């Protein structure tokens, strides 16, 4: 059995990939690798990242990685992930639960 680690990529990483690495990828090896990993679900792209990529550096990320805005590709691979299912439904209650259940070191030592 083979296990793959899943990674959520951020806007800054996509921008760095497009600016600093893809210009040297003449044979499109890196481009195809990233595209395959996104298609396989090893690299997760959420909807807020795609939305942010539209406005960062005049949309250079979506221009270079055109498959991220391709409706057929997105539909086939169920992209981008919807953040409505990621965020807690009642944020205030969730944050109180986090505060109550996770103790800091100062709470443990009594300082």
N, C-alpha and C positions, 0 to 999 in steps of 0.2 A: 504494500500500500504506500502510495506517495502522497505526502502532504505538502501543500504550498502555503507560504505565508502571504497574507493579503495586506496590502499597503494602501493607505489613502494618500493620494498625492495632492499637494497644495499649489496654489497659483504661482508662488515664487519659484518652486521647483520646475514647473512647466515653463515658466518664462526663462529660467536659466538654461533649461534643455534647448529651447528654441534659439536663444541668443548665442550661447557659447559652445554647444556641442553639435547641433544639427548642421551648421554651416560646414563642418569638417567631415560630415557623413556623406561622402560622395557616392558611395555604393548603396546608400539607404539601408544599411544593416541596423543601425541604432533605431531609425524611424520604424522599421518593420518590427523590431523587437518590442518597442514600446507599444505599438499598435496591437500586436498579438497579445501582450500581457494585459492590456486594457480590455481587449475582446474576451480573453479567458477569465477575467475577473480577478486576476492577481494584483492588478493595480486598479483601485477603485477611484472613480471620479464622481464627486457629488454635484448636484445641480448648482449650488452656490459658487462652486469653483468655476464652472462653465460661465455662469453669469458674470463673475468678476473678470474672467479672461476677455470678455467682450470689451471691457473698458480700459484694461491695463495695456499701455504701450500701443494704443490704436488697434487693438485686436490682433497683435502679431502672433499670439499663441494659436488662435483659431484659424489664422491664415496658414500658418506652417503645419499645424496638425488638423487639417481640414476634416478628417474623419470624425472629430469631436462634434462638429456641427452638421454632419451628414445624417439626415433623418433616417435613411434606410439602415445605416450602420448602427445608429442609436437604438432603433426599434429592434433589430435583430439581436443585439447584445444587451438590451434592457438598460441603456444608459441615458442620462446620468442617474445616479441614485438619488432618490427623493429624500430630502432632509426632514420632511414632515414626520417620517417614521424614526428618525434618529434622535430628535430633540425630545426631552421629557414633556408629557402632556401638561403637567402642572409644575412649572419651573420653581415657583416659590416653595412648594411642598418638597420637591426634589432636593433643593439646596439646603433646606432645614434638615432633611434626612441625612444628607452628606455631612453637615456640621455635627449632628448628633451621633453619627455612627463612626466617624473617623476622628480619632484623637491625635492631637499634635504631641510632639515630644515634651513640650512644656506642661501639657495637661497630665502627662504620665508621671513626671518627676515632681510635680507640685510647685513649680517655680512661678 
